[in-house]
Amino acid sequence: MNLKPATLSRIDEVIPHYPVRRSALLPLLHLIQEDLGYLPDEAMPWIAAKLGLEPIQVYEVVTFYPMFRRRPIGRRHIKVCRTLSCALRGGHETCATFEREFHTHCGEVSPGGEVTVEFVECLASCGTAPVVLIDDELHEHVDVAKAQQLSNQIKAAAAARP
């Protein structure tokens, strides 16, 4: 596993903050995913050794929480809320629009690796449904037309990248 020196340093800083080493598991998973973009298979035995756990104990946590990814994602991450408010206001159509625009399906990386579209649980903005989180930026009232507009912006930014 090829972690950045800054990530390794943060890992070494985080562990002593927990009187029970196992309690550092979630922060370590987040740090590694932030660095690599996902949690590769070799991360689980590495973390287990670091915390004095069995690899299965790490695997159980990784597979339980939906925020952890075991596969790489696209350069851009589009998360469409699927809970009740967003569903009632067109979230399914919004998600389908992103899938069509990028020729992909939920949870997959688009051809060329530009985006991954996911249908996720609540993004905590029910009053402005449907909502979409693109990377770390929240977009509200995302109907089909706005989803197409956002898709065009992402495509233009990708085309402008060297």
Secondary structure as GFF3:
##gff-version 3
##sequence-region A 1 162
A	DSSP	alpha_helix	5	14	.	.	.	ID=ss1
A	DSSP	three_ten_helix	15	17	.	.	.	ID=ss2
A	DSSP	three_ten_helix	21	24	.	.	.	ID=ss3
A	DSSP	alpha_helix	25	36	.	.	.	ID=ss4
A	DSSP	alpha_helix	43	51	.	.	.	ID=ss5
A	DSSP	alpha_helix	55	64	.	.	.	ID=ss6
A	DSSP	beta_strand	76	81	.	.	.	ID=ss7
A	DSSP	alpha_helix	84	88	.	.	.	ID=ss8
A	DSSP	alpha_helix	91	101	.	.	.	ID=ss9
A	DSSP	three_ten_helix	111	113	.	.	.	ID=ss10
A	DSSP	beta_strand	115	120	.	.	.	ID=ss11
A	DSSP	three_ten_helix	126	128	.	.	.	ID=ss12
A	DSSP	beta_strand	132	134	.	.	.	ID=ss13
A	DSSP	beta_strand	137	139	.	.	.	ID=ss14
A	DSSP	alpha_helix	144	160	.	.	.	ID=ss15
###
